Amino acid sequence: MAGCVNALTEWSGGDNLDGMSKLAYLGPRGTFCEAALRLLAPEVEGVPCANVSAALEAARNGVAQGAVVPMENSVEGAITQTLDELAWGTPLLITGELLLPVEFSLLVRPGTELAQIKRVTTHPAAHTQCRGFVDRELPGAVVIAASSTAAAAQEVAAPASPYDAAISPAIAGEFYGLVEIASNIGDRSDTVTRFIRVSPPGPLPEPTGADRTSLVAYLQDDHPGALLAMLSEFAVRGVNLTRIESRPTGDGIGHYFFHFDCEGHVAEARVGEAISGLRRLSSDIRFLGSYPRADAVAPQVKRGTADADFAEAADWLGRVRAGLV
């Protein structure tokens, strides 16, 4: 879960943040999640939380009016803790998203040299994205997991710390008195993290023509073609999926539920009908929101799947049933 404060960023949210007094985020101070929050809502008070679960719980219990948490990374993939919390906790709605290009630094206490680094701490996702640098420049170092990249910097700065360095955002060094011994150490220069803003259930953002809809579907039973049937509900209506993830239900091997992101807004006929069809096939559906896409990419609406096409077909069926055709 990472980002770079001075990189190109895009925020898309469907509601007015001016009236929001507090937003929870993955802390402590100096995380990329805080950088994302500051970019999308600089006037809002941030509430740092120990982990994603705590940030979402703060939005649920009223400690904050919403939360900003990481959803997926272009190298590491989905943030499974976020997926599971959205699927099983008290319902929350995604109302916007932000895309943040990522950059990592190696932070140390003043005076520490590269050759002296034997124990490094960072978030596991950051380690994965910087594995090439670690293997090449710190071949003898041990990497220990931290709850966040900023928490790693905080640990290194602590008195009598057992760690020599942290893989963190450069801004974390400013918070905790560390210095940057190496910059831009990620294995890829085009890595992006997608952050989402969530709020308690309420009115949905209005359709913009470049929206994303997120939901969770729970299988009624496991049988041949179950997932294919789900996917067909989107395909036959020309709804493009932008992400699909399977997650275990916890009820034993082979029992899964599915996270879907698709193009479009639930107010659009093709998306609404696809979700209705999926509801008929599932034991339950959790609607996670329709909100503007951060990249502002509009879907290509196939012939026969525009709102007007669904309206005309419904009108024709009504006339058939009334014996007028």
N, C-alpha and C positions, 0 to 999 in steps of 0.2 A: 504494500500500500504506500505508494510514493508519489511525489510530484515535485515540480520546480516552480518556485514562486514567480520567477521572471520570464517564464515561457509563455507562449501563446495559449490562452485558455478561452473556453466558451462556456457560458452558463445559460441554461434554459429552464425557466420555472414558470408555472402557470398562475402563481398568486403573488400578491404584493407583500414583499418582506418588510416594508417600512413599519408595519404595526407589530412585527415580531420582536419581543423583548429578549428572548433567549433561544439559542439553538445548541443542543448537545452535540458533541463530536468525540471521536476517538482521541484521547489525550495520551500523555500530558502536553503541556505547551510545547510548540515547536514541531508537531506532527504535520505531515502533508495534508491530513484531514483538516487541521486548523487552517492551513494555507488555502485549501479549497473553500472553507467557510468564509474566510476574510475576502476572498475574491468575489464571492457571490452575494455576500451581505455584510459589508464592512461596518455598518452601523449597529449590527446585532451583537448582543453579549454572548460570548461563547461559554459553554459549560463543559469543561474537559472531563472525560469519563475513562475508566480504566480499560474498557474494551467495547467492542461493538454492541454486545448485549446490554451493557449498562447504558450506553448512549440511547439505544432504542427504548429501553425501559424508562429513561428520563422523559422521553416524548410521550410515553403511554401514561405515566402517573402524574403529569403536570409540572414536574420539576423544570421542564423546558417545553416550549410550544412546538418543537419539532427537533429533528436531528439530521446531521449530515454524516453519512457513512460510506465507505468504499463498497462498490458493487462488483467490479471486475477489473482485471488488469490484462492488457493486450499480450503479455508474455506468460504470466502466472495463471491466468484464467479467472474463474469466478471466486469470490470471497465466500467460502461455504458458510461461515458463521453468519454472515448477512442473509444468505439464502434461507438458512434454517430458521433464523429468528423471524423473518417475514412470513414464513410458512406456518409457524406454530404458535407464535405469541399472540397477544391481543392485536387485532387488526390495525394496521397502519396503511396510509396511502402514500405512494410516491407522487410527488407533485412537481418534480423537476430533476434535471441531471446536469452534470458538469464533466467535461473531458479535460484532463490535466496531463500534459506531457511530463515525463518523469526524469529525474536526475539524482544521482546519489553521490555522497562525499564520504571520505574516510576521515573521521574526527578523532582527535587525540588530545590529551592534556598537553599544555605548553611544554616544550622540551623533549617530547617523545619522538624518536626517530623510527623510520619504517622497519629497520632491522631489529628493533626492540619489541615489536608487536608479536605476542604469542597467543593472546586470548582476545577474540573479537566478539562483540555482541550486536545483534540486530534482529529485526523481524524476519521470520523464515522466508516470506515472499521477497524481501530485499536481498537476502542471501542468494536465493535462486537467481535473481536478476543480475547479481554481481559475481557469480561463481567463477567466471573466467578471470577476473581481476584477482580474486582471492587465491585461486590456484596458481596464478602466474607470479604475483607479487608477494604473497604470504603463504608459501607452500607448507610451512611448518605450523601455521596458526590453527587453533581450534576455534570454531564459530559456535556460539551459544545463543539460543533463541531468546528474544525479548518480546514483550507484549506489543510493542510498537517501535518504530525507528527512533522516535523522540525519547521513549523510555530507555532505549539503549544508550543514547547520549547522556541522559540523566544518571544512568548507572555508572558510566565511565567517569563522570564528574564527581561522583560521591567520594567522600573521604575513605581511604583504604580500599578503593574499588579493586576487585579481582580482575577487572578487564583493562586492556591496554588501548582499545580503540572501539569505535562504533561506526557502523554503516548507517548513515542518517542523512536527512536533508541538511544543507549548509546552514539554514536558519536555526537549526537546533543548537549549533555551536555557539551562536550569539546568546541564546537563552541560558546555556549551561557553562559558558566559559571555556569551551574547547576550541581548538584550531583545526583548520582543514589541511591535512597532509597530502591528500589526493582528491581531485575533483572529477566529476563526470565518469565514475568508475563502472557504470552499468555496461552490460555486454551489448546492449543495443541502444542506439541513440534516438529511436523513434517510439519508445515505449510510452504507453498512455494508460492512465488509470481513470476509470469512470466512477464518479461519486454521485450519489443520489441524495436528494432532500426528501424526508418523509415527515408527515404530519398525521394527527388523528383523523379519522374519517370525516369528510365534509364535502362541500361542493367540488366538482372536478374542474380543472383548468379547461377553458374553452378550446375547441379544436382550432388548430393553426394551419392545417394542411401539411405539416411536417411533424407528426407526432409519433409517440411510441406507447404501446400498451403492454403492461406486465401482469401476469397472473400465475397462479399455481393450480395444477390439476392433480387430483388423487384418483388412482385407478379403482374401479369397482372391484375388479378381480383380474388376476394375471392369466392371460390366455393368448394364443397365437394371433398376431395382428392387432393387439390392443393399442400399441403406440402408433401403428400405421393408421388405425381408425381415427385417432386423435389428430394426427398430422393432416389427414385428408379433409378435416373440417376447415382447416385454413387453406389448403391447396385449392379445393374446388371453388372457393370464393375469391381467389386471387390475393390472399393475404400472405405477405412475405414474413417469415420468421427471421429475426435478427439474432436470437440466442435461444438455445434449449439446453437445459441441464437436468439430469436425473439425480435424485437424492434419496437415500434410504429412509424408510419410514421408522426404522427401529424395531419393527415387528418380526424380524428374521431375514435371513438371506433371500434375495429375490423380490423383496417388497419395496417398491419405489413410488415416489411422487415426482412430478415434473414442473420445473419452472419454465415459463415461456415469455419471451419478449417478441412482439410483432410490430410491424409498421401499421400506423393508423391509430385512430381514436375510437373508443367504444361508441361514440355518438354516430359514427359512420356505419351504414347498413352492413357492409361486408364484414366489418370487424365484429359488430354486435351479433350478427347471425352466426359467425364462426364460434364465438364464445357460447352462444346459446346451444349450438350443436355439440360443443365440447361438454357442456353441462349435462346434456342428456346421456353422455357416455361415461361420465365420471361419478364417483361417489360423492365428491364435493369439489367446488371451485372456490378459490380465494382470489378475488379481484384485487390487484395491487395498484391499479391506477392507470390513467391515460394522461400523458403530459408531453410538452414540446421536446423534440429531440435536440440535443446540444449541437449536433452537426447540421441541423436544419435541412436534412435530406428529405425531400418529399417522395412518397412512394409512387411507383409507376402503376396506375390503375388500369387493369386489363379490361378489354372490351367485355361488356356485360356485367361488370362488378361495381360500377359507379352507383351512387345513391339513387340517381334517376332510373337506372336499370332495375334496381330492386323495387322501386315504387311502381314502375310500369308493370312489372310482373305481378306484384300484389294486386294492382287494380284489375289486371286481366283475370287473375284467379277469382277475384270477387265477382266479376261479371259472369264467369263460368258457373260458379256456385249459385248465382241468382238466375241462371237459365237465360242469360242475355247474350250468350255467344254460341 
